[in-house]
Amino acid sequence: MTDNNDMAGRIVLVTGGNKGIGREIVAQLARLGATVLLGARDKARREDAVAALRADGLDVHPVALDVTDAASAADAADRLGREFGRLDVLVNNAAITGGRPGEPSAMDLDRLRLVFETNVFGVLAVTNAMLPLLRRSAAPVIVNVSSSVGSLQRAAGGEWDAMPASATYVPSKTALNSLTLQYAKELTGIRVNAVNPGWCATDLNGFQGELSAAEGAAVVVRYATIGADGPTGGFFGADGVEPW
């Protein structure tokens, strides 16, 4: 697989791009020469992040985008179409954990719905809104930021036995992996992959991760910049193929 380390002229949208791994993805892609659209729902955080990245000389633009709101996704797509005409890369990064306790037996249905609205339904809403723009690209790419905890093979093998049971974040990432496969099956001509950035220290986990946000972002960027010979319908991490 070849990587396109010169992203000049490429138009990229990153959801949840105002902080953590998302912000690092924005920065790294912009450093490669891409025009990066930073999608986030919080206006103040969105504008602050863009201002800081622009101060570093990066071509970054703010986009108001709440992934749980289909109308917001449609408005963002309309703006991108008018201003840029197409979209080359979509990185679906926005996600929430749902908090604790997360055990199925103690789960509030509204909290579960909120997690899936962001982590699964939000990916579908944004992707579908952006598809007409992606289809205008000569080499469109979709990356869904997933997690190793979504791996059924690892769970069945006992790898996560020490973790508390989760009805929220973990199943949402399993569902995201499955959705990725279905998109890849349907969307011929668009490379669609799920990527595990690794256990990164971000506010999502109380900064308990072993990797930096920049290290996790680098894994995502690798698959956001794949060349025409790149894979589709895969689940990848820092060391290559991840178990489903």
C-alpha positions in Angstrom: 0.0 0.0 0.0 1.4 3.4 -1.0 0.8 6.5 1.1 0.0 9.9 -0.4 2.3 12.1 1.7 1.6 15.1 -0.5 -2.0 16.0 0.2 -1.8 19.4 -1.6 -5.1 20.1 -3.2 -7.0 17.5 -1.2 -10.1 18.5 0.7 -10.6 16.7 4.0 -13.4 16.8 6.7 -12.6 15.6 10.2 -15.5 15.3 12.7 -14.9 15.9 16.3 -11.8 17.8 15.3 -11.6 20.4 18.0 -9.7 18.3 20.6 -7.7 15.1 21.3 -7.1 12.7 18.5 -9.4 14.6 16.1 -7.4 17.8 16.5 -4.1 16.0 15.9 -5.6 14.4 12.8 -6.5 17.8 11.5 -3.1 19.2 12.2 -1.2 16.2 10.6 -3.3 16.2 7.5 -2.9 20.0 7.1 0.9 19.7 7.5 0.8 17.3 4.6 -0.7 20.1 2.5 -4.4 19.3 2.7 -7.2 21.8 3.1 -8.8 20.5 6.3 -12.3 21.3 7.5 -12.6 21.0 11.2 -16.0 19.8 12.2 -17.3 20.3 15.7 -20.5 21.3 17.4 -19.2 23.6 20.1 -18.6 26.9 18.5 -16.1 28.3 20.9 -13.9 25.2 21.0 -14.2 24.9 17.2 -13.1 28.5 16.6 -10.3 28.3 19.2 -8.9 25.2 17.7 -9.0 26.6 14.2 -7.3 29.9 15.3 -4.5 28.0 16.9 -3.9 25.7 13.9 -4.0 28.7 11.5 -1.4 30.4 13.7 0.9 27.5 12.8 0.3 28.3 9.2 -2.1 25.5 8.5 -5.0 25.6 6.0 -7.8 24.7 8.4 -11.4 25.9 8.3 -14.2 25.6 10.9 -17.4 23.7 10.1 -20.4 23.7 12.4 -21.3 20.1 12.6 -23.3 18.1 15.2 -23.2 14.5 14.0 -26.3 13.6 16.0 -28.3 16.1 13.9 -29.1 15.1 10.3 -30.0 18.7 9.5 -26.6 19.9 10.7 -24.9 17.3 8.5 -26.9 18.4 5.5 -26.1 22.0 6.1 -22.4 21.2 6.4 -22.5 19.3 3.1 -24.2 22.1 1.4 -21.6 24.6 2.6 -18.7 22.3 1.5 -20.3 21.9 -1.9 -20.6 25.6 -2.4 -17.2 26.5 -1.1 -15.0 23.5 -2.2 -17.1 21.6 -4.8 -16.1 18.1 -3.6 -14.7 16.1 -0.7 -11.7 13.8 -1.0 -11.4 12.4 2.5 -13.9 12.0 5.3 -12.6 11.1 8.8 -15.5 10.1 11.1 -13.8 10.7 14.4 -16.4 12.1 16.7 -17.3 9.8 19.6 -18.4 9.6 23.2 -18.1 6.9 25.9 -21.4 7.3 27.7 -19.8 7.5 31.1 -20.1 5.0 33.9 -21.6 2.7 35.1 -21.8 1.1 31.7 -23.0 -2.4 32.6 -25.9 -3.6 30.6 -28.0 -4.4 33.7 -27.6 -0.8 34.9 -28.0 0.9 31.6 -30.4 3.8 31.0 -31.8 3.5 27.5 -31.6 7.2 26.9 -27.8 7.2 27.6 -27.4 4.2 25.4 -29.2 5.9 22.6 -27.1 9.0 23.0 -23.9 6.9 22.6 -25.2 5.2 19.5 -26.5 8.5 18.1 -23.0 9.8 18.1 -20.8 6.8 17.5 -22.9 4.9 15.0 -25.9 6.8 13.7 -23.8 10.0 13.5 -21.3 8.2 11.2 -24.1 7.1 8.9 -25.7 10.6 8.9 -22.5 12.4 8.1 -21.3 9.9 5.6 -24.6 9.9 3.7 -24.7 13.6 3.6 -21.1 13.8 2.2 -21.5 11.0 -0.3 -22.4 13.3 -3.3 -19.3 15.3 -2.6 -17.1 12.3 -2.1 -18.3 10.9 -5.5 -16.9 14.1 -7.1 -13.4 13.2 -5.9 -11.0 11.3 -8.2 -9.9 9.1 -5.2 -12.3 9.3 -2.3 -11.5 7.8 1.1 -13.6 7.3 4.3 -11.9 6.5 7.6 -14.0 5.5 10.6 -12.1 5.9 13.8 -12.9 2.7 15.8 -11.3 0.9 18.8 -9.7 -2.4 19.5 -12.4 -3.0 22.2 -14.9 -3.3 19.4 -13.2 -6.5 18.3 -15.4 -9.5 18.9 -12.5 -11.9 18.3 -10.5 -10.2 21.0 -13.4 -10.2 23.4 -14.2 -13.9 22.7 -10.5 -14.7 23.3 -10.7 -13.2 26.7 -8.5 -10.2 26.0 -10.9 -7.7 27.6 -11.9 -9.9 30.6 -10.4 -7.5 33.1 -12.5 -4.6 31.7 -15.9 -3.9 33.2 -18.9 -4.9 31.1 -20.0 -2.2 28.7 -23.4 -1.7 26.9 -22.3 1.6 25.4 -18.9 2.4 24.0 -17.8 -1.1 23.3 -20.9 -2.3 21.4 -21.0 1.0 19.5 -17.5 0.4 18.2 -18.4 -3.2 17.2 -21.4 -1.8 15.4 -19.2 0.8 13.7 -16.9 -1.9 12.4 -19.8 -3.8 10.9 -21.2 -0.6 9.4 -17.7 0.1 7.9 -17.8 -3.4 6.2 -21.3 -2.7 4.8 -20.3 0.7 3.4 -17.2 -0.9 1.8 -19.4 -3.6 0.2 -21.7 -1.0 -1.3 -19.5 1.9 -2.2 -17.4 0.7 -5.1 -14.8 3.3 -6.0 -14.6 4.7 -2.4 -12.1 3.1 0.0 -13.8 2.7 3.4 -11.8 1.4 6.4 -12.1 1.3 10.2 -8.9 2.3 12.1 -7.9 1.7 15.7 -5.6 4.6 16.8 -4.7 2.7 20.0 -5.1 3.5 23.6 -4.4 7.2 23.6 -4.3 9.7 26.5 -7.3 11.9 25.9 -10.2 13.3 27.9 -12.3 10.3 26.6 -10.5 8.1 29.1 -9.3 10.6 31.6 -5.9 10.8 30.0 -5.1 7.2 31.0 -3.9 6.0 27.7 -0.4 4.8 26.9 0.0 6.7 23.6 -0.2 10.4 22.9 -3.0 11.8 20.8 -0.5 12.6 18.1 0.7 9.0 18.0 -2.9 7.7 17.6 -3.7 10.3 15.0 -0.7 9.2 12.9 -2.3 5.8 12.5 -5.5 7.3 11.3 -3.7 9.7 8.9 -1.8 6.7 7.4 -5.2 5.3 6.2 -6.6 8.7 5.3 -3.8 9.2 2.9 -3.8 5.8 1.2 -3.0 5.7 -2.5 -5.2 4.2 -5.3 -3.9 0.8 -4.4 -5.0 1.1 -0.8 -7.4 -1.4 0.9 -11.1 -1.1 1.5 -13.3 -2.9 4.0 -10.5 -3.4 6.5 -9.9 -2.8 10.2 -6.4 -1.6 10.8 -4.1 -0.4 13.6 -0.5 0.7 14.1 0.7 -2.8 13.3 -1.5 -3.5 10.3 -4.6 -5.6 10.2 -6.7 -5.8 13.4 -8.9 -8.8 14.3 -12.6 -8.2 13.8 
